[in-house]
């Protein structure tokens, strides 16, 4: 039986279903620029800030350290 092993995860990596489902709204509906000053971008900035806070908490870091 042939088995494929992908070993170039530095170039690109498949995302989990959980990640894909979490990101879909931001790829299709809420794709505003979080650095902009308009409402569409403000919603994206809020989501980005919340995501950074979650990741920072999980890693024991400050949200300002998450890029």
PyMOL commands that set and color helices and strands:
alter all, ss='L'
color gray80, all
select helices_A, chain A and resi 17-28+39-59+63-65
alter helices_A, ss='H'
color red, helices_A
deselect
rebuild
show_as cartoon
